[in-house]
Amino acid sequence: MKRGGITVAEDTVKQDIHSRKSHDRKLAGSPGPFPFARMADKMDALDRLELQFRWGDYGIRVLRCHLAVFSPGQIINFHKHSEYEFHYIPKGKGKVILVDQAYDLHEGLFYMTGPDMVHYQESDPDDPMHELCLHLDIVPLGGDRQGENWGDGLEASEARECISSLDRIPAIPVVDRFHAMNGFLEAYRTWEEQPSGFYTLMKQAIVQILLRTTRVFDNPNDKPGIPERDMNFHRYMLATQYIQDNESLPISLEQVAETINISPRQLQRIFRSEGQTTFRDYLEHVRLTGICSELIHTDKPIEEIAINHGYANPNYLYPVFKGKYEVTPTAYRRMHTGEARGTFKSIN
């Protein structure tokens, strides 16, 4: 017998599958559709780790990071912590009282009980609540700016912005719009797999939870500008580094321009504006500097030195060298070799 093109038997099978899926979702430790079920296998796994790290100008100590499964109607009576505690609801229903205000809880919400906030939790008797809990001690450490040029200043600024925004989070449950809960799963997978870089990956997972949590309350009009490069200077640095790395090989303006994905004419303009020189003069400067060093510090023949630094025809080196230093390579070696050896002896 068919019902709307589907046999009764097929309809019964589909209902059975749907029923089983619904049942699976109610099982805390079930490995079914509930993505955090794997964390129920060892709920205190991350709590047992000694996790503390520096983020910008703050020390972050992880006190608890786990999945809690409440029994039907379970009550956690009024209490408070001197640290930050984040609560995310991945499944089920319940109720929370923050100070003196009650709120209903359901899947997809989160709330924060900041330092010294009195709160009460209660699980629904028919659809028990599950909670991902992150309990952190956040300690100001003071600035250390030695790595400013390597992004330390930017990271410190972002950490400062994130941590300061914690104090502005309203005492109400809100939707986890940016999926901060996924950070718990990343941290747990890292614990399971124990990969290389374990501690860095754990730090990244915790920081991601914080950033995705506070992002919900971002003011788009109050965002700092994303740092951008001075592209002319950046391209100049790429070009000069390429020349230094390859000065012993045949190099052309066109070749270097293609390497950094600009036109030869644009590259020549960049050498004039950023280096106050030309491509040709810079290449010659790098090669001659290397030749001078070898003349002083080695006994290699001048012809070999010339070839080592991009002069396929050694005879061409002589007029170029004399035009730059007003002496021949041989005279330059004679003038500076004794001076270099005397310096070497005084160091030793």
Secondary structure, DSSP 8 states (H G I E B T S, - for coil): -EETTEEHHHHHHHHHHHHHHHHHHT-TT--SS-TTGGGGTTTTTTTTS--EEEETTEEEEEEEEEEEE--TT-EEEEE--SSEEEEEEEESEEEEEETTEEEEEETTEEEEE-TT--EEEEE-SSS--EEEEEEEEEEE-----TTGGGTHHHHHHHHHHHHHHHTTS-SS-EE-TT-TTHHHHHHHHHHHH--TTHHHHHHHHHHHHHHHHHHTT--GGG--------HHHHHHHHHHHHHHHHTTS---HHHHHHHTTS-HHHHHHHHHHHHSS-HHHHHHHHHHHHHHHHHHH----HHHHHHHTT-SSHHHHHHHHHHHHSS-HHHHHHHHHHHHHHHHHHH-
